[in-house]
Amino acid sequence: MFFKSAKINEFRLWGLVFTLVGMGIMILGTAGIVLWGQAGKIVAGIFMVFGMIALLISVAVYFWAGMMSTSATMLQCPECGRQTKMLGKTDRCMFCRTMLTLDPSQATEHTPETSEHKA
């Protein structure tokens, strides 16, 4: 996991990235009309198509994350005590980013933290 967050949150992050990139591409395409006048309309049209493709990819990513979220295992985080969703055998808490696992061979002994370690 690249950003050390829950897997579902990472999929949602990629959906957001594709949304912003698609909108940015479309905005840059409309700048072609300002810069090149009549000839810029072709550039704007091309950029609009690429932007729309990026937005459709973001819709697919959000839909996929939503479908995975409905079948995710719900459990209570031992660290923060909040209910979180988990994909696969190992994942991170959506709130405090603690590593969680359902595999007993990968589990560690949980020791409660002292008050000086908690933020």
C-alpha positions as CSV (number, residue, x, y, z in Angstrom):
1,M,0.0,0.0,0.0
2,F,1.5,3.2,-1.2
3,F,0.0,5.8,1.2
4,K,-0.3,3.4,4.2
5,S,-4.1,3.7,4.4
6,A,-7.0,1.3,4.2
7,K,-7.4,-0.4,0.8
8,I,-10.9,1.0,0.3
9,N,-9.7,4.5,1.0
10,E,-6.9,4.1,-1.5
11,F,-9.4,3.1,-4.2
12,R,-11.5,6.1,-3.4
13,L,-8.3,8.3,-3.6
14,W,-7.7,7.0,-7.1
15,G,-11.3,7.8,-8.0
16,L,-10.7,11.3,-6.8
17,V,-7.4,11.6,-8.7
18,F,-9.1,10.6,-12.0
19,T,-11.9,13.1,-11.4
20,L,-9.5,15.9,-10.8
21,V,-7.3,15.0,-13.7
22,G,-10.2,14.7,-16.1
23,M,-11.6,18.1,-15.1
24,G,-8.1,19.6,-15.4
25,I,-7.7,18.2,-18.9
26,M,-11.0,19.6,-20.0
27,I,-10.2,23.0,-18.5
28,L,-6.8,23.1,-20.2
29,G,-8.5,22.1,-23.5
30,T,-10.8,25.1,-23.3
31,A,-7.7,27.3,-22.9
32,G,-6.9,26.2,-26.5
33,I,-9.8,28.3,-27.7
34,V,-8.4,31.4,-26.0
35,L,-4.8,30.8,-27.2
36,W,-5.5,29.7,-30.8
37,G,-9.0,31.0,-31.6
38,Q,-10.9,29.0,-34.3
39,A,-8.1,26.3,-34.6
40,G,-8.2,25.9,-30.8
41,K,-11.7,24.4,-31.0
42,I,-10.2,21.2,-32.4
43,V,-7.7,21.1,-29.5
44,A,-10.6,21.8,-27.0
45,G,-12.7,18.9,-28.5
46,I,-9.8,16.5,-28.3
47,F,-9.1,17.5,-24.7
48,M,-12.8,17.2,-23.8
49,V,-12.9,13.6,-25.0
50,F,-9.8,12.7,-23.0
51,G,-11.2,14.5,-20.0
52,M,-14.5,12.6,-20.3
53,I,-12.6,9.3,-20.5
54,A,-10.8,10.1,-17.3
55,L,-14.1,11.0,-15.6
56,L,-15.7,7.8,-16.8
57,I,-12.7,5.9,-15.4
58,S,-13.2,7.7,-12.0
59,V,-16.9,6.6,-12.1
60,A,-15.8,3.0,-12.6
61,V,-13.3,3.2,-9.8
62,Y,-15.8,4.7,-7.4
63,F,-18.4,2.0,-8.4
64,W,-15.8,-0.7,-7.9
65,A,-14.8,0.7,-4.5
66,G,-18.5,0.8,-3.5
67,M,-19.0,-2.8,-4.5
68,M,-16.0,-3.9,-2.5
69,S,-17.1,-1.9,0.5
70,T,-20.4,-3.7,0.6
71,S,-18.7,-7.1,0.9
72,A,-15.9,-6.0,3.2
73,T,-15.5,-7.6,6.6
74,M,-16.6,-5.3,9.4
75,L,-14.6,-5.4,12.6
76,Q,-13.7,-3.3,15.6
77,C,-10.2,-1.8,15.6
78,P,-8.3,-2.9,18.8
79,E,-6.4,0.4,18.8
80,C,-9.0,3.1,18.4
81,G,-12.1,1.0,19.1
82,R,-14.0,2.3,16.0
83,Q,-15.7,-0.1,13.6
84,T,-13.8,-0.4,10.3
85,K,-13.9,-2.4,7.1
86,M,-11.3,-4.8,6.0
87,L,-10.4,-6.2,2.6
88,G,-8.4,-9.4,2.3
89,K,-6.4,-11.0,5.1
90,T,-4.5,-7.8,6.1
91,D,-5.6,-4.2,5.9
92,R,-5.3,-1.0,7.9
93,C,-7.9,0.7,10.1
94,M,-9.7,3.4,8.1
95,F,-9.3,5.9,11.0
96,C,-6.0,5.2,12.9
97,R,-4.2,3.2,10.2
98,T,-3.3,0.4,12.5
99,M,-2.4,-2.9,10.7
100,L,-5.2,-5.4,11.1
101,T,-5.2,-9.1,10.1
102,L,-7.6,-12.0,10.2
103,D,-4.7,-14.5,9.8
104,P,-3.6,-15.8,13.2
105,S,-0.1,-16.6,11.9
106,Q,0.5,-12.9,11.1
107,A,-1.1,-11.5,14.3
108,T,0.9,-10.0,17.1
109,E,0.0,-9.7,20.8
110,H,-2.0,-6.6,21.5
111,T,-0.7,-4.6,24.4
112,P,-2.7,-1.5,25.4
113,E,-0.8,1.8,24.9
114,T,0.0,4.1,27.8
115,S,-1.6,7.5,27.8
116,E,1.7,9.2,26.9
117,H,1.8,7.5,23.4
118,K,-1.8,8.4,22.4
119,A,-2.2,11.7,20.5
